[in-house]
Amino acid sequence: MSRQNLLPRTAPFGDGERASLDAVLGSATPVQRAWLAGFLAGLDAAGGQPAAAPSAPPKAAEPLTILYASESGNSEALAGNVAKLARKQGFKPKVVDFSDLDVATLPKAGKLVAIAATWGEGEPPARAVRAYGELMGEGAPRIDGVDFAVLALGDTSYVEFCAIGKALDARLEALGGKRAAARADLDLDFEKPAADWIKNTLKALAPAEAPDNVVAVDFARAAPGEDDEAELSREPVVVEVVEHVNLNSSRSDKETIHLALAFEDGAPAYEPGDSLEIFPENDPQLVDEILSAAGLSGDEALRKALLAERDITTLSAATIERFVKATGHADAQKLIESGEARAWIEGRHLIDLLATFPAPLTAEHLNTITRPLPPRAYSIASSRKEVGDEVHLAIVAVRYETHGRARSGVASVHVADRIRDGAKLRVRVKPNRHFRLPQDPATDIIMVGPGTGVAPFRAFVQERRAIEAPGRSWLFFGDRHFLHDFLYQLEWQEALEDGSLTKIDVAFSRDQPEKIYVQNRITHNAQELVSWLEGGAHFYVCGDAKNMAKDVRAAVVRAYEIAKSLSPADAEAQVAALERSHRYQQDVY
Ligand code: NAP
């Protein structure tokens, strides 16, 4: 290579030094440059001491497979963290989404870190279902010789806490793998314990011999997922509420708040498909009830902490155990010993525990009994290309009654009842690279979003309008009543008129004696839907995970049976192929 000015004038060197470095680097071969980069990285790792044998070739990096099963993105972000740290420690990490896993390759993994979220009532994340089933099934290969470690993520408010991580850990051992580090089962406040677990696990997985000072640097590009952690760990920012409108009519039995939030210093670079986390505040009335039940009314510092920092609703078996440890309450202890605690928790919250088993508590007790108040994520309903420095959300107020007490969703009712124009909220963008518009704007899209599930599709349509995407767009929307619950009705009509929406099919479930759901509309349109999919359309589902998303998937399988006269197994294979090629994407909750 001829001599040239490689270093910019802004490089932190004097003119003479820059000229010398240019002279060396300008004529260096790629191998020499790579060696130099590895040497300098090794020098840093060794605290600035010259490497013991700088002329020796770098050690080959130890391959490490990092497998993740993620629904909301947390496991994926942690997999990225593992990869980053592993790379620094001389591993050659490979991050693999469960949805892309070929189970037959596992015996060759050598070293394996698996991070698995548990979803709903003890289920694997939707994208992980296929490979998880294969791994648990009889056809799974032996993995003798593989060193593994499992990190389980979950939510203690669900009875089957971390069930998937636990099952995976046991399965990898049963298949012949060697557990290199104990599994950790982490709750929603996982960031700190996860960081500790990652550090210790990589130490346990490292080769026995001490690495040379010269570490091999893997020049491959960072794996997908490695970059997301930066977003996740970012500090929340304060935004101002500039619009707060109930999208349902005053005669509806639902209340869905359209919220427009303005960023003072410019909106962060969110994409259609991303979510926004809201850091909510608890209901002040519930805080006062808890303080009174604990005999702590009047403690203003504690009141402030309970309002904004502690989860004062969730009740889990672990909460009761911590309560018994703090108070020694005999009746609460009996509840655990009799094995009835799990059933008793159903539909109850912390206040029920404190009211049923009265005991004086200290502020410290309340702190240990509760967990930190987690943020709530909502699918973003806007495109920056249309709303500039704002972000829009659609949030349904969750209100219900159990065991004779009125209950309310922490964040949704905070937004519905205690937030108005001009109020401030703390928020943070949560990226979701598994729910993305097709790269080619000419590709058709089919969107299924009943209720608040329609939110990200407002962002999709805004985005495609702004970029004048030539691809067609088809929306399936459903809610209770046409007159009262047709969220963003006027906007969809405008979109149909300007062409950013090609087609809309609606299902209002309670306007007639029998229920009509979006999946009925899918089946009714089977021929046309399959012809869009065969033409390359991407298919998106957002909303309820428990029933709707499964029913919609079954309806798409059925559509293939009808349109192509396929057997149920062949139709299922068509949908599985769509999923594998990432043309069937879900954002469900
Ligand atoms: P929703 O009221 O639960 O449902 C919307 C429509 O879907 C209704 O017409 C409903 O019919 C119908 N539906 C019920 N079961 C179905 C099924 N198996 N398949 C297809 N459609 C079905 O919707 P939502 O307003 O979006 O509320 C959903 C829940 O999401 C809330 O309870 C909330 O806790 C949670 N959530 C909301 C947000 C948010 O607000 N952004 C975020 C996270 C979680 P019927 O009711 O008549 O049966």
Residues whose N, C-alpha, C, O or C-beta is under 5 A from the ligand:
A	BS01	NAP	A377 Y378 A394 I395 V396 V398 P450 G451 T452 G453 G478 D479 R480 A507 S509 R510 Y517 V518 N547 M548 D551 Y589
